Structures are given as structure tokens and as C-alpha cells.
Amino acid sequence: MKRIWAGAAVLAVAALLLAGCTGAGTSSSSAGPGGSTVQGKPGQDASGGFAAPASKSDTVISTDRDVVTTGSVSLTAADPIGTADRATAIVLGSGGRVDSSSEQPGTGDEKASATLVLRIPSSRLDSTLTAVKRLGTVESATLNATDVTAQSKDIDGRITALQTSVDRLLALMARATTTADLITIESTLSDRQAQLDSLRAQQKALADQVAMSTITLTIHTKATVVAAAPGSFWSGLTTGWNALVAAVNGLLIGLGVILPWLVVLAVLGGIAWWIARWIGRKKGAAA
């Protein structure tokens, strides 16, 4: 009897172990809504948790933007013309170019100055401007950045659409069977091709503005320093004497300017007085 009970206990334990193994084998999938089986998603581990993403390209958003940078820099230097030449060498060395240049040598009261329109690669703008600013004393510097990403994408999309239209028109022209159809297709194709060429020119100009920043550089000599006010009695006396001499000199110059007019007026006045006196004598004799 004891052997029978022992055998029954062994069979019960074996049945329980078999049921546990079966449950573990079928727990790898779970039933979703409606009884459908939901398979494991990419990025999940065996326990249902989320593992690390396979690559960053699925989560990182591109931050590339098309930006047009313009600005102006004003410098003072003892030799503006020579400074402009050195600035040109710096820009050319950085891969840029000079679109326009204007130089005014110093003559008399005219001070020397130079104005350059520089095109500098956007990737090297900061380092190039730093080198240019070291050529003189910076009076002012401004930079303006304009985001043209939307405009650039719009032009690209329009070019793609027009190119597709041109290709279709070319295919239709190859299959045209009548002269009327051929003329119509050629007219439409010419119009679309002109629009496509215009957009490509705009695309090229915009790409150049994005790739090359535009900086207007102005260089001129330092401003004349105003003389300080007198600081002592003798300096005040000297300043006063110089002012008196300058005033007298100015008075003499003014007198020299009006003296010929005074002589002419005196002569005319004398003639008028003599005529009036002669007329008076005539009237007296007649009376």
C-alpha cells in the first residue's frame, strides 16, 4: 500500500514539473487586443524591456541650416592703403576673394581711406575676421545672419518638379505624330526650360551667399586730436594773443576784400554830389 502511495506522489510531482515547463515555453508571446499575438519589437529584450537603440540615426534630428552671413567692419590705421593690401592678402589666404575695392589716397584736406567688399568662406569667417581686426583699431563691427533654409528647399523642390516636367515633354515630343502637337509641345518646353534655367541661377547665387559671407571693410586714418584748453596763465596768454592776431588778420583780409568796392562807391558818390550841386547852381542862376 505504501508503495502505491509513493508512486502516486512521484507521478503528481512529474505532472507539475511538466506543466511548469510548458507554461515557460509559451510565455514568449502575449496576446494583444482581440486575441492577436504581439511579436517582440526591435529594441526589446527577452523580458519585454527596452534595450539600447541600435543606432543614433533613428533619434538624432539633423540641424543643418542654410545661413547667409553679412556684416561690416570699420578700422582706423596710419596707412589705410597698405592696411587694405594686407587685409586682401589675409582674405585670399583663407580661400576668399575681394569683390570690389575703393582707395582714396590722402591729398591736402582729404584723408586717406579704403573700402573693400570681402567674400570669406563661412567656415573660416571667425578666424579670418580676427586676423583682419588685428591690422588696426576697431571702431565698429556688425554681423547679421539670415536663415534661408526654407527658401533653398523651395527652390530645390521647384527645380525637381520642373526637371520632371521637362523630361516628360521631351518624351512626348519624341512620340508626337502631328505638326500641331509638335509646335505646342515645343512652346511649352521652351517656357519650362526658361523657368528651370532661372531657378538654377537663383539656386547657384543663394548657394554662393551661404558658402561665402559678405563683409564690407572700411579703413581710414585716425581722427585729428583737438587741442586741449589752456592749463596755465602763460598758455592762456599765448592762446589769447594767437586769437587776437588771428582776429586782426581776418579783419585786414576782410578790409582788403571790400576796399575796391568802397573806392568805386566813393567815386560814384562824388559824381552824384557834383551833378546835384551843378543842377542846384543852374536853378539859382535862373531864379
Secondary structure, DSSP 8 states (H G I E B T S, - for coil): -HHHHHHHHHHHHHHHHHHHHHHHHHTTSEE-GGG-EE---TTB-TTS-B---S-GGGT-------EEEEEEEEEE-S-HHHHHHHHHHHHHHTT-EEEEEEEE--BTTB--EEEEEEEEEGGGHHHHHHHHHTTSEEEEEEEEEEE-HHHHHHHHHHHHHHHHHHHHHHHHHHH--SHHHHHHHHHHHHHHHHHHHHHHHHHHHHHHHHHEEEEEEEEE-----------SHHHHHHHHHHHHHHHHHHHHHHHHHHHHHHHHHHHHHHHHHHHHHHHHHHHHHH-
